[in-house]
Amino acid sequence: MFSINSTIGLFAHVDLSALPEEKTALFIEGLVLHYGNHQALLDIHMRIANGQV
C-alpha cells in the first residue's frame, strides 16, 4: 500500500513487526510520556529499521 503526501513525497507502508532483530535500529515497547502534568503518550510500541532514523 502506498500513500502520497504532497509536501513530503511517496511512502510505502511496511509491517515492521516482523523485522529481524539485527535490522532494528530502535525498539520501543510500552512508552508512556508526560509533558508537565499532561500525559502526551500512553503505551506506545514502535520498531524502526536501520537506515530509517
N, C-alpha and C positions, 0 to 999 in steps of 0.2 A: 504494500500500500504506500502511496506517495501523497504528500501534501505540499502545496505551494504557498509560500508566504511572500508577498510582493516586495517586502523590504529586506528579507533575509535570503531567500532562494529556495532551492529544492531539497527536501529531506526525505529519506527513506525511513519508515518505521521498522525497527528491528527488535525482536524479542531478546533482550539481554539476560533473561533469567536462565537461559541455557548456555551462557557464555562460559567457556572453560576458565578455571581459576587463574591460570597463568596468563590469560589475556585480559584480566580485570585490573584496571588501574586504581579504582576506588570502589569500595563496597560499603554501603551504609545500611544498617538494619535497626529499626525501632527508634529513629531520631526524634527527639522532642526538643523544640526550640522556643524560648521565651524572649520577647523583646520588651524589656522592662517588666511590667506586671501583665502584659498581654501575651497569651500563648499564640505564637505565629504558626508553628508546625506541630503536628501530632502523628507519631507512629509512621515516619517516612522510611521506606525501603527503596534503595536505589543502587544500581550497579552501573559503572561507567567503564567502557572498554579502553584499552591502551590507545593512545593517539587521539582521544576524543576530549581530553581535558585541556 
